[in-house]
Amino acid sequence: MDRLESMEVFVKAVDLGSFAAAAAALDLSGPMVGKHVRFLEERLSVRLLNRTTRRQSLTDFGRAYYERCRIVLAEAEAADALAAEQLSEPRGKLRVTMPAHFGRHCVTPILLELARRYPTLELDLSLSDRFADLVEDGFDLAIRTGTLDDRAGIIARRVARQRMIVCASPSYIARFGQPAGLEDIAGHQAVIYRRLGHVLQPWLFPRVDGAVAEIAPAGRLRLDDLDAIADAATDGMGLAWLPFWLVRSRIDAGRLVRLLPDRADYLYDCHALWLQTPHLPLKVRLAVDALAAGLPRLMS
């Protein structure tokens, strides 16, 4: 006899309180229900049920075995559901929160392409630098850049790494020169990113020994939009520390110059976060896989 089927019959008999009720629910004969239970007892060499003509009750071992069987059957159903999803399409609403700028330029195009591929998928996207709470705000997925806080019950997967570079316009360099090393940055004006409600973000540079150097440059311009920082740097207002993908076209066109090219780039991690769950919904898994495949191409 099949052990998993016998477990299902045993659990149903316990849940419904009798072999007859389990037989009716599973479309089996009463004697067949008894055979399944005896099969388990003989296999285990332990009695699971105390049975009389009027009632049945679990033995102490039977009660513990019953709880384990429920877990096994639930996991088997989840595995079957996972296999079924492989042949289906993602459905329903996918709610995603992401940083405004990174989300608009990088994340949203990938998710829109996913929506084009699967017409049954709905997107509900929030582009904001506010750190939304997955549970309280009801999001399926969150995209975060930078260092993550440890949070119980949250799963994180790195989906990309942004290369951060220092750049300035040719007009700024003609007037003020360019830094030869990290120690020279303090003598220059900088256009600084400041996320609303947060302290100023230091500029980070990897060292040869594996440590990270932090520099807090001086600057009278503080902006909370990376496009605006790139515009200000292009206008000659100072140095800027920005993702390479954002300023690549300006550098190629000669409107910005990459500084300190001999130094290794700092790699700024980008993560997808979701709530820990025994069975990850197909819509979330496909979105994370699409971001992990698409974002690195944009970052290079």
N, C-alpha and C positions, 0 to 999 in steps of 0.2 A: 504494500500500500504506500501511497505517497505521504511522506511525513508532514509536508506543509498543509496538505488537504486535511489530514487527520487533526492537526493543530487547529485548523479553522472549525472543524466539526466540534472539537472539544470546547473551544471558546464559545461557540454558539450554544452548546448545551448548557454551559455554565450561565451564560447571559440570560437565557430564556427559562432556565430552571428545570428543564426536563428533556429527556431524549425525544419524546413525542413532539414537543414544540420545535426542537432543533430539526427533526426530520421534516416537519411541515415547511419550515422556513427554507431549508436547503433542498427540498424536493428529493428526499431520500426516504428509505424505509426505516422504521424504528430499529430493527435488528442491525441495519448497516451503520447507524450511528453508534450502536454498542460496539460493533467491530472496530471502528476507528478508535474509540477510546481504549479498548482492550489492546489494540496494536501499540498505542503509545505506552501503556502500562507495561506490556511485555518487553518492549524495547528498553524502557527505563528501569525495569525490575522494581518499580515502586507503584503503589496504589495512588491514583489521583482522586478518585471519588469514592465515598462511602455511599452505597446504594441499598435501598430497601424497596419493598413493593409500593410504599407511599411517598418516599422522598429521597433526594440525593443531597449530599453535602461534600464540599471539598475537604480533602485531608490537608494537613499543614503544608506538606510538600506540594500537593495539588494547587493550593492557593498561590504559592510562589511560582510554580510552573505556569499557571494561568496568566500571571502578570507578564512573565517573559514571553509567552506565546503572543500576547497582544502586541508587544513591541515588535516581535519578529514579523507578524502579519502586517503591521503598519509600515514597516520598512519595505516589505515586499511590494505592497501597494504603491509606495512612493517610487520604487525602482521601475515598476510597470508604467507609472504615469510619466516618468522621465523618458522612458523609451517611446511612449506614445507621442510625447511632445516633439521628438526628433522628426516625426512625420507630419507635424502640424505647423501652423503659423502662429506667431505671437498675436495676442488679441488684447483689447482693452486699453486702458489709459496707462501710460508710462510717465510718471512725474519725476522730473530731474531738476535739481538745483545746482548752479554752477557760478563761478566768478563771472562778472559781467563781460569784461573784455576778452578773456580767454574763451569764455563760452560762446560769445558772438562770432569770433573769428575762427575758432578751431573745433569746438565741440558741436555746436549747432549744425554746421554743414554735414557732419558725419551722421548725426541723428536724423536729419531731414532725408538723407539718402536711404537710411534704414526704413523710414516711413514710406518712401516711394517704393521700396522693394516689397513691403508688407502692408497692403491696403487696410488690413484689419487692425493695425496698430495706431493708437492715438497718442499724440505727444502733448504734454503739459509742461512747458519749460519755464523755469524761473532764472533770470539772469540778474544776479545781485551779488555784491561783495559782502552782504550780511551772511553770517554763518547760520544757516537754517538747521533745525533739528529734525533728523529723519523721522523720529517717532511723533513728536508734538506737531510738526508741520505736515506730516503725511506724505513724505517723499519716498519714492522707490529707490532712488539713486542720487548720490551727491558727488560732485567733482570738486576736488580740493587740490591746490597747489601749495608747495612748501612743506614744512614739517607738520606732522599729524600729532594730535593729542591722543593718548591711549584712552580708548573708550570700550567698556565691556559691551559685548553683544554686537559689535560693529566689525564687519569684514572689510579689509582694504586691499586693493590690487593696484600696483603701479601700472599705469597705462602709457606713460610717456615721460621724457626728461627734457626740459627746456635748457638750451645752451644760453647762458647769460653773458653778454659782452658789454664792454665800455665803448662808447662811440661819441663823436662830436662832428660838427660841420666843418668844412674847409675854411669858412670865414672865421670861426672861433679859433681854429688852429693857427691861422695867419696872424691873428691879433695876440693870442696868449700862448702859443706853442702847445705842445702835447706832453703828457706825463711819460717819463722814461721808465718808471717803475711805480709800484703801489705807494711808495713813500711820497711820491710827487702829487698824488691825487688831492691831498689836503690843501695844496696851494692853488687849486682851480675851483671855479664856480661849477656847481652841479645842479641839474634839474632832478628833483627828488620825488619819488613815489611815496605817497602816504595814504594808506587805506583808511577810509572813514572810521574814526573811533579807535584807531590803532596807533602805536608809537611808530616813529620813522623806521623804515626797513633798512638795515645796514647792507652795504654791498659786500658780497661774499666771493672769496677767491681761494681755490684749493692750493695748498702748499705741497712741496715735494714729499714731506714726511707724512702726508695724509691728513694733516690738520687743516682747518679752514680759517683763513684770515678774514676778519670783519673790519670794514672801514666805514665810518660815518662821515661822508663828505659834507662840506659846507655848501649851502645854497639858499638863495632867497626865494626860489620858486619851488613850491610844494604842490603837487597835483595828484588827484586820485584816479586819473585816467591815463593809461599807457600810450594811447594814440596821441593825446595832448602833450605828453612828455616827449614823444618822438618828434612832434611838430616843433616844440620849443627848442629842442636840440638842433633840428634842421635849420631853425632861424638864428642859430649862433648864440643861444642863451646859456650854454654850458655843456659839460659832460653829462652823459646819461648812461645808466646801467639797465639794459633792456634785453628781452629775449631776441635771439638772432633771427628767428622766423619773422618777427614783427618788422625788423629794419632791413631785412635782406635786400628788398627791392631798392631801398634808398641808398644802400651801400653800393649795389651794382650800378646804380645811376650816378654815383659820385656825389650825392647830396649829403651823405654822411660817410665818415671814415672810421673804420674799426681801429681802436687803440689797443696797446699792449698785446699785439698779435702773438707774441712768443709765449705768453702765459696760457696755461690750461684753462678752459672754460669751466665755470661753475655749472653743475647740472642740477637744475631745479626740478624736483620730482612733482609729477602730477598723478593723483590717485583717484580711483573710483571707489566709493564707499557704499555699502548696503547693509541692511540688518541681517544678522546671522539667522538662518532659517534652515530646517532640515531639507527643504526642497526649494531651490532657487527658481523663481518664475522664469519661464522661457524668455519673456520680453526683457527682463533685466540681464539675463545671461547673454543674449544676442547683442544688447546695447554695449555691454562691457567688452565683449569680444570685438565688436566693430570699432570701438575707441582704441583698444589695444593694437589693432591692426592699422588703423588710419592715422592716429595722432603722430607716431614716430616719423612718418613720411613728411608731415608738415614741419616737424621740429628740426629736421636735418638741414 
